[in-house]
Amino acid sequence: MNQTTRFRLNAGAVIVASLLAVPHFAVAETTTQSAEEQKADTLKVKKLEVVSTTPLQSIGLPLEQVPANIQVVKGEDMRNQGSLTIADYMNQNLAGVNVNDTQNNPFQPDINFRGYSASPLLGTPQGMSVFVDGVRVNEPFGDVVSWDLIPMNAIQGMSLIPGSNPLFGLNTLGGAISIQTKSGRTNPGGAVEAYTGSWGRKAASAEYGGVSKDGSVDYFFSANSFTEDGWRKYSPTDVRQVFGKVGWQNETTQINLSYTGADNDMIGNGLTPNSMLRTLGRETILTRPDQTKNTMSMLNLNGAHWFNDDVMLSGNVYYRHAKTKTLNGDGNDDVVATGDGNGDAEFGDGSCVAGGDAEDAESSCAGALNRSTSKKNSYGFTTQLTFNQDWLQKKNQFIVGMGYDYSKTRFTQSTEYGDLTDSRSVTGLGLFSDEAAVNLTGKTKTWSVFATDTLSLNEFWHLTGSARYNHTKVENTDKLIPTGDESLSGDHSFNRINPAIGLNFTPTRDLTVYGSYTEGSRAPTAIELGCANPEQPCKLPNAMAGDPPLKQVVAKTYEAGMRGNLTKDVHWYSSIYRAQNTDDIQFIYASASNGMGYFDNVGKTRRMGLDAGLNGSIGAFDWRIGYSYIKATYESDFTLVNEVNSSSEVIGQDSDGNDVEGIRVKKGDRMVGIPSHQIKFRGQYAITPKWVVGTNVFLFSDQYARGNENNKDTGDGAKLGGYTVVNLDTRYNVGKGWSVFAKVNNLFDKEYSSGGMIGETFFGANGAYLNGDDDRASLRAPGSPRAGWIGVRWEFGGAKPSVADAN
């Protein structure tokens, strides 16, 4: 049997399904032979679920040998449910996931998994890494994730990998999200889709893929356009995305070059006092504008080469250029009130006028426009060798690799004073604050070396060991104040080896039992190091001062679980975990009215919990149900400046001898923004082979609001109530590639809040300005009301799954 034949039988059947389709999870056809069959040169085929254990494409392991509860999503599932974003699907379907809609923009969600966040907001403690085709897309300036830069109709599949898996590199404290894109081989033919409905939403997408006649070249292209007015006032959003991939392969080598581009303009008007929501309606906003503009271009070249049946080299090289501009209209916290704050008195000294003095405007202007610009350039590579060869006459897979990532961010900010209009927008007067100006360049370089080995001790026991060494250097250069105590300039280095070990027991094909211990770490980012001085708090994302050193965060996770088949059509899983962070970095609010604060290591935090679920089918009815419990606690005592918490007390004095009020967080206090219980149900029934109706029901328990980290506040908004939401979707196959679909969100028009904060407001319940005074407020992220959309899709030129095949 020559090498070409062996590759077609082994690589083609065993691996290429996962290599070309979904590198992190695939159903592959494997070939096994008995001695008699080998003599007869016949093949016996069985199905295996193959999982890649690193961000890069690899030979993969059978899922039964992986010591983790990996949750796998097909792009087709997200499309059939009408999911607008990755967060939309994860919130409704995946165990352990909840979304805090802090920005109130569908493309700017805070995704939490097991109490760890992947958020677009600076100041949110980041704890998850996100990969697209092996490229880590956490932004270099804060490790935030810009979800609007990932086009949905380019996604072939997605894996949610739990735990602090060191193989996924920095920021993998609680988990990793690995996304794989489509190609012309996995998605031949084309599709055009358009829909419209509530909130003035109009969306259209197109895609087309194919393979050359000789089979060596494949191609795939897609584009998206989305626009809506938003369900809240003054909240329009425009999102435009493109994706393209061209690939080449022969019998031993594959190369893909992809491009992703985006040009997005999003309004996310954020948290609003509950008193205003009750008085003026849940569509009202606090101040405006709150605008984010994101543009991006990314090139990714990845490939794989088989030296023989058992040795594979894979890797990628990427370049990413992104630009983020923000414009936030806020109340001016420095304004000096001269009246009694009842709405009739005067405030300021009358110097808030164009052409006036900026220092006078600081104390007399009611509004401020905070602007920031981040220009980010990143490039890097990762490469690995996979050896799928027996060791000591036992089945073994060994992977060794290395990677390098470089990023340079140019960050500027300014604050312009202005007037407030009756609709609480801010009109700038051309008067700028000198103290708020920032011009910073941050460079981050990370070298890493990693290895993993899975040894099958026998047919029942499988042992996995992994490790990764990271060396990260962060260089900040302050262009305004190059040196001195107030300069942001500084060099910081971080090094660590993170290990992992896991053991799987597979007594039968219908049962897997596993246990694991993993470690991961996150180095402080340039913005965190540039905003770490409690004596000079910053207003994110618009001001920084001082850079005392921060320690890197280290997470250690224990997990044990089981999964299996109750029957041919009913499957189940359960897992328990304990994850503890050391030197966790949190954003400490120094002012409840303007969001100022600083980053600091607060000691230890812990997440413990369990995930369990069932899924199956009964005739034409497919279903799944899952339950998750999360207990997230602070494990170290620390104090926070907080004047509005009802339990606040004097915790010290400032440099002028004035009392400073705050709260004392004790070991065992629950972490904020994380509901303890969640239940998710998905049911889908094929009424006819052409007509499918589905529903998602998801329930979250109550959660503590930010500002109540000590769990002792007794005022309004200290705890946000739980909620249950029901969504419906349907799809009908008209024929000849045409289908119509519809979706209704929040069917019963449930009023709820997905997140919140105890803070202060300059405005009364009727929206009137309080003349420089401020009141305590329960700031909420209100959930969207009932809404519906209807659309049409045309598929052509290739075999596509029918709607009845969707899960």
N, C-alpha and C positions, 0 to 999 in steps of 0.2 A: 504494500500500500504506500504510494508516494506521498510527499509532503502536501501537495495540493489536495489530494483526496482526504488526507487526515484533517486538514484545516476545514474542509467543507463538512465533514462529519462531526468534528468536535467543536471547533471555533464557531462554525456556522450554526450548528444546532444548539450547542450548550450556551454560548455567550452572546453571539451577535444580536439576538433578540434584546438582551439587556443593553448591549453596547450601543446599538443604533436607536433603540426606542426609548426606554426609561432606564438609565444607567443604575439607578438606586433601587429599582424594583422592577422585576419583569417575570413573566411566565415564560420559561425557556423549555425547549424540547431537548432532553438529555438522552444520550444513547448509552445503554448498558448491555454487556454481553456476558453470557455464561460461557464456560469452556466449550460446551457443545455448539453454542451459537457462533463462537469465534471460528470454530472449525468449519462450520457451514457458511461463515461470512454473512450471517444475518444479523439484523438489528432489532432490539426491543426498545420501545420508546415509552417514557413516562414523563409526567409533568413535575417540575420543580419551581418553587418561587425563589428567584435569585435576587440577592441584595448586594449592592456595592457598599463596602465598609469605609470608604473614603470619599471625599468630594469629587475626585476624578473617576472616570469610567475605568472599570477593572473587570477581571474575570468574574468576580462576585462569589458570594457564598449562599448556600441554601438557607432560607430564612430560619429553619429549625436549628441552625448552628449559630445564630446571632443572639447574644445575650441582652436583648433590649426589645421593648414594645414599640417597634417602628410602625407609625401610621402612614399609609400610602394612599395617595389620591391620584386619580386619573384626570387629565384635563377635560375629558369628555364628561365626567361627573360634574365638574364645576360648570361647564356650559349648559348641561341639561337642567341644572337647578337654577340657571339664570343668575349665577353669582357675579356680582360686579367686580369684586376684588378678591384676592387671596384671603384677606381677613374676613370677608363676608362668608365665604365657605367654611373657614376654620371655626368661626364663632358658632355656626349652626351645626357642625358635624363632628369635629374632632375632640377627643377626650382631653380634659385638662386645659382647654383654651377658653379665655374670655377676652372681650374687647372693651376697653375704655375709650369711648368716642369723644375724647377731650377736645379735639378741634372741631367736631361737628361737620367734618367733611369726609365723604365716603372714601377718598383716596389718601387720607391722613390718619389712619387708626393707630391706636396703641394696642398691639397684640400681646397678651400675657399667656404664657404657657407654664403651668405649675408654679406660678408666682414670679416668673422671670419675664422681662419685657423685651420686645423688639418694636421700637417706637420712632417716629420721625421727629419727636420733640427733644431738643436739647434740655437737659435737666432731668430727664427720665432715666433712672438707673438701667442701663442696657445689660441684658444677660443672655442674648441669643445671637448666634451667627446665622447669616443668610447667604446662600450660594445660588448662583445661576450658571449652569454648565461648568461647575468647578471654580467659578470666580466669586470670591467673597465680596458682597456688595454693600456691607455696612460702610457708611460714609466715614472717611478717615478723621473727620473733625467731630468727634463725639460718639462714634460707633452707632449713630442713628441709622434708620432704614427708611428710604424714600420709596414707599410702596407704589407710588404713581409712576415710577420708572420701569415697572415690570409689566409688559403687555400681556393681558390675559389670554388672547387668542393665539399666542405663540407658545403656550405652556403645554407640553406633552404629559407631564406628570410631576408630582411633588412628593417628597418624603419628609415627615416630621420625626427627627431622631431625638429621643429623650436623653437626659443626663449630661454630665460634663465630659463628653467624649473628647479626649485630647486630639484625636485624628482630624477633627474639624477646626483646630487652631484656636486663635485668640477669640475671646468673648463667648465661647461655648461654655457658659456656666450652667444653664438649665436645659439647653437643647440646641439643635440646629435645624434649619429649614433648607432643604436641598431641592432646587427646581431644575427640571430638565426641559429643554425646548424642542419643538417639532423639527422635523426634517422632511425632505421630499420622499424619503423611503418609508417613514412612519405615517405620513399624511399626504398620500397622492391625491391629486384632484384639487378642486377649488370650492370655496364657499363664500357667499355674500349674505350679510345679515343686517337688519335694521329694525329698530324699535323706538317707541315713543310712549309718553304717558305723563304721570304726575310730575309736578314741579317744573314743567317745561322741559323735561328731559328728552333729548334727541341723541341717539347713538347709532353708529354704523361701523361695520368692520368687514374686512375682506381678507381672504387668504388663498394661496395657490401653491401647490407643490408638485414635484414630479421627478422622474428619473430618465436619464438619457437612454437612447435605444440600446447602446452597448452595455448599459448597467453600471458604468464607471462613475458617472457624475449625477448628483442629485441636487435639488434646489427647493427652497421654500421661502415665501415672502408673505408678510401680513401687515395690515395697517388698521388702526383704530381711530375713531373720532368720537368724542363725548362732549356734550354741552348741556347744562341745565341751569335754571335760576336758583335752585336750592330750596329746601322747605323752610328755612329760616330767612328772615329779611336780609336783603343786601348780601346774598351768598351765592353769586354765580360761580361756576367752575367750567373751565375748558381744558380738556385733556386730549393730546394728540400723540400717538405712538406708532413707530414703525419697527419692523424686524425683518431681517433677511439672513439666510444661511445658504452657503454653497459648499457641497462636499464632494470628495473624490475617494474612491477606494478600489483596491484590487483584492486578491485573495488573502493577503497578509497585512495590508496597511490601509488605514482610514485617516483622512484629514478633513476637518470642517473649519470654515471661516464664517463667523457670524457678525452681524452688526445690529445694535439696538440703539434707537434714537427716540427722544421725547422732547416735547415743548409744551409745558403745562402751566396754566394760570389758575390757582385755586384760592378761594376765599373760605377760611375756616374761622368762624366768629367765636368759637370757644365757649368757655364757662360764663354763665349768667346767673345773677342772684335769684334764688327761688322766689323771693317776694315779687320781683319783676315778672317772672314767668307766670305766677298766679294772677297778677293784676293785668298785664298787657298781653298775655297769651304765650304759649310755648314757642312760638315762632320769633319772638322778640330777641334782640341781641343787646349786649352791653355797650361797647364802644366799637368804632370802626374807623378805617378798614383794618382787616387782619388778612393780609395777602401774602401768599407764597408763590413765587415763580421758579419752576425747576426746568432746566434744560440739560440734556445729556447726550453724549455720543460714546459708544463703547464698541471696541473691536475685540474679538476673542478668537484666537486660533488654537484649536485643540486637535489632538490626533492620537492614534494608537498603532502599534506595530507588533506583530506576532513573530518572534524569532523561531518558535516551534509550537507544538501543541500546548505546551505548559508554561511558556515564558512570554510575558507581554510587557511592553514598554508603553506608557501613556503619559500625556502631559498637556499643558496649555501655556500660552503666552497671551497677555491681554494689555490693552490700553484703555483708560476710561477718563473722559473729561466731563465734568459736571459743574453747573453753576446754579446757586440758589440765592434768590433775592427775596427779602422779607420787608414788609411795610406794615407796621402795627400802630394803630391809633389808640392811645391810652389816656386815662386821667393822669394828671401831673401830681405825683405824690409830694412834691416839694412846694406846692402852692401854699401860701399863708392865708388862713381864714381870718377875717376881721369882723365877721358878723356872728349871729347866734346859731347859724346853720339851719334855720327854719324855712329857708327858701325865699325870704324877703330881704335879707341883709346883703350888703355889699361884701366883696372879698377882693383881696389883692390891693395894690396901690395905684392901679390905673396905668401901669407901665407896660402892659401886654399889648404893644402896638408894633406894627412893621416899622423897621428902622430904629427901634429902641435899643436898649442895652440888654445883652443876653443874660447878665447876672440879675438884673431886675426882672426880666421875663421869667426866670426860674421860679420866683416867688409869687408872680402875679398871673401867670397863664394857667388856665384850667386844663389844657390838653397838651399832649406831646406826641410827636410822630417819631417812632423808633425804626430806623432803617438798618439793614445789614446786607452784606454781599459776601458770599463764599465762593471762591473759584478753586476747584479741586482737580488736580491731575494725579492719576494713579497709574502705575504699571507694575507688572510682575510676572512671575512664572512659577509653575509647579510641575514636577516630574516624578514618576514613580515606576518601579519595576515590580511585577507580580510573578511569583514562582508558585505554580500549582503542582508541586511535585511531592512524592512520598518522602518521608523522613523516618528512618528506623523502621521501615516497612509499615508505616502508618500514614494515612492521608493527611496532607499538610498544605496550607497555603500561607505563603510569606510575602509581605509587601514592604518595601523600603523606598523612601522618597525624600525629597527636599523641596523647599520653596523660598521665594524671596518676594516681598511686597514693598513698594515705595509709594509714598504719597506726599504731595505738597499742596498746602491749602493757604490761600491768601484771603484773610478775613478782615473786613472793614465794617465799622458801625458809626452811626451818628444819631443824635437826638435833637430834634427841632421842636421848639415850643410853638404852641398855637392855640386857637380858640375852639371851643366846643359849640357845635350847632345844635339845633333842637332835636335832631335825630341821633345825637351823640357821636357824630363824626368829628374829626379834627381837621381844622384848616391851618396849615403851616404859615408862619409869619417870617420865615427866613432868619430866625434867631436860633443859634445852635449852642448846645452845651459843650464847653471845652472838656469838662471832666468825663463825659460819656464817650468821647472819641476813642476809637481803637483802630490800630493798623498793625495787624499781626500776621506773620508768616510762620506756619507750623509744618515741620517735616517729620515724617515717621518712616522708619526703616525697620523691617522685621525679617530676620533669617530664621528658618526652621528646618529641622530634620525629624523625620518620623518613621516608625516601623510598627507593623502589627503581624502577628502570627496566630493562626488557628490550627490546632493539632487535634485530630480525632483519635483519642486514646483507644477507642474501639467503636463499634457501630452505635453505641448508646451515649458515650461521654465525649464532649468536645470542649477543649480548653483554649481560651483566647487571651493573649497578652499583647499590650500596646504601649507605646510611649511616644512623646513628642517633646522636643527641645525648642523653645522659642527665645530668641534674643531680639528685643525691641529697643530702639533708640528714638526718643522724641526731642526735637530741637525747635525751640520757640525763639523767634527774632522779633523784637518790638521795634517797629519803624518810627514810632513817635518818641518813646523814651528808651533809647538803646541800653542804658545801664542805670544802676541805682536801685534803691529799695522798692520803688514803685514800678520798675521795669518788668515787663512780661518775659523778657529774654531768659533763657535757661536751657541746659541740656540735661536729659534724664535717661537712664538706661535701666532695663528690666530683663531679667533672665530667669528661666525656670524650666525644669523637666517635669512634665505631667504624665503619670503612669495610668494604666487601666488593666484590669483583669476580669475575666468572665468565664463562667462554666455553664454548659448546657447539658441537660439530661433528656434523651429522647427514647423512652422505653418502647413507644409504638409510633406509628405514623400519625396517630390522632392525638398525641400529647407531647408537649415540650415544656420542660421546667428549666428555669435559668436563674442565675444570680450574677451580679456584677458590682465592681467598685471602680469608679472613674474619678479623675481629677482634671480640672480645667482652670484657666486663668485669664484675666483681662488686665492689660496694662492701661494705666490712666492715659487719656487722650490729650491732645494739645489744648483743647478748650477747658478740660477739667484742671489741668495743670496751670492754666492761665486764669482760673477763677477759683482759687483755693485759699484765699485769705479772709478770715472772718472779720478782720478790721476794715476790709474794703470789699463789701459784697457787690455782686454783679447783677445786672438785669438781663437775663437770658432772653433771646440770644444776642443781646445788643451791647453789653459792656463787660469788660474784664479788668482785673487789677490784681497784681501780686501773684506769685507762683511758689508758695511753700511746697516742698515735695510731698507727693502722695504715694502710698504703697499700692502695689498691684493687688487685685482681688483674686483670691483663690477659692474655688468651689470643689467640695468633695462629696460625691454622691454614691450612696448604696441603693441598689435596686434588686428586687426579686419578683419573679412572676411566672405565670403559666399561661399557655394558650393551647387550643386544640379544637377538635371537631366532636360535637355531640352526636350529630348524624351527618349524612352526606350533604345536607343543605343547611345545617345550623352550626355556626362556629362561635367560639367564645374566647375571651382573654381576661386576665386580671393581673395587676401589678401593684406593688407597694414600693415606696421610695423614701429616702431621707437625704436631703441635700443641705449642706451647711457652707456658707460663705465666711471667709475670714478677711478682715480689712475691707468690708463692703463699702463701696463708694456711693454716697447719697447726696442729693442736692438739698442743702439746708436752707430753708427760707428764713431770711433775716427780717423781712417785712411782709405782712399779710396783705398789704394794699397794692404794692407795685411789683410783687414777685421777685424782689431782690434777694440774693442769697449767695451761697458759695458751696463748692464741693468739698467733702471731707470723708475720711475713713471713719466709720461709726462702729467698728468692731465686727461682731458676728451676727449673721442672720441665718434663719433656718426655714426650710420648706419640707414638710412631711405630708404624705398623702397616699391615695390609692386611686387607680383607674380600673374600671371593669366594664365589660360590654358583651352584648350578644348581637349576632346578625345572621340573617338567613333569608329563605324564600319559601313561600307556600303557593305553589302554582304561579299565578300571574302577579302575586303580591311579594315585593321585596321589602325588607325592613331591617333596621338596626336601632339599638338603644344602648346608651352608655351613661355611666354615672362616674363622677369624680369628686373626691374630697381633698381639700388642700388646707393644711394648717401652716400658715406662714407667720413667723414670730421674729421679733428682735431678740437676740441672745446676749446683748451687752447693754449696760446702762449708759445713757448719754442724755444731754440736755439740748433743747431746741429753743431758739428765740421765738416766742409766740405770745402776742398780747391779746388775742381774741378767743383763745380756748378758755372755756369757763373755769377750768382748773388751773389756769396759769398762776404763777407765783414769782416773786423776785428771785432771780437766779444769779445776780451779780450787778456790777456797775460798769458804765461805759467810761471812756477816757475823761469825760467831763464830770464824773461823779454822780451821774444820774442813774436811778435804778433801772435795771433791764429785766423785763418780765419774760418768762418762758415756761416750758413744761419739762418734766423729767420723765424720760422714757425708761422703763424698767425691763429687765430680762423677762421674757414671756409675753410681753404685749404684742397683740396681733399687728401685722403689717397692714398698711392701708391699701385700698384699691383692689383687694383680692377677695372675691366671694368664696366662702368655704365649701359650698355645695353647688353642683351643677348636674342637670339631667338633660340629655339630648336624644330626640327621637326623629328618625327619618323613615317615612313610609311611602311606597310608590306602587301604584296599581295600574296594570295595563288593562284598561276597560276593553279595548280591542287591540289587535296587533299593531294598529296605527295610532292609537290614542292612549296616552299615559297621563295620569294625574298623581301629583306628589305633594307631600306636606312635610314641613320641618317644625317641630315644637321644641323650644329650648327654654330651660328654667335656670335662673341664677338666684342664689340666696343673697342676703344683705351683705354689705361691706362697709368698713370704716372709711370715712372721708379723709383726704389729706388735711393735715393740721390737727388731726386727732390721733397722732401716733402713740400717745399714752393711753388711749381708749377710755379716757375719763371725762371728756366733754359731755355736757348734758343739754346743750342748746340745739337749736334747729340745724339739721344737716350733719350732726355728729356721726350718724350712721345712715346710709342710704338703703332704702328698702329693696328687697328682692323683687323679681319680676318674671313673668312668663310671656313669651311671644310666640304667635302662630303664623307661619307663612304658607302660602299655597303656590304651586306652579303646575303648569300643564303644557303638553306639546302634542300636536296632531300632525301626522305625516299625510299630506295631501296627495303625494305621488309625484313621480318624475323629478325627484330631488327637492320638491318644495315642502315646507312645513311651516306651520304657524304656532306661536307659543305665547303664553301669558303668565304673569306672576303678580301676586298680591302679597305685600309685606305688612306685617302687624295687622292681621285680619280683624282683630277685635279692638283695634285702635287703643291699645294699652298705653297709658301715660307712665313713663318710668325715667330713671336717670341711670346711665351706665357708668358714671364716675362723678366725682365732686371734690370740693375743697372748702374748708372753713377759712374765710378770708374777710376782707373789708371791701366796702364799696363807697364811692363818692356820690351815689345816686339813690334816690328814694324809690319806693315800690312803683310809683307812677313814672319813673324815668327822669324826674327832675333833679338837676344838679344841687348838691347840698352845700354849695358855696365854700368848698374847700374842706368841710368837715367830712368825716367818714363814719360809717356804721358797720357793725359786724354783719356778715352775710354768709348764707349757705350757697356757695357757688356750685352750679349743677351743669352737667353735660346731658341735656334732655335727649331721650330717644326719639327717633323719627316717628311721625304718626302713620296712619294707614295710607298706603299708596299702591298704585297698580300700573302695569305697563303691558303693552301688547306689541308683538313684532312678527316678522316673517324671515325665513331663512331659505336660501337656495343652495344646494350642494350639487356639484357637477364634476364630471371628468375623472371620478375615482370611486372606489368602493368605500363607503362610509358606514359606520355602525348605525343600525336603526334605533329609533327612540326606545323601542321595547327592550333593547339590550342594555340600556343604562341601568345603573345600580341605584 
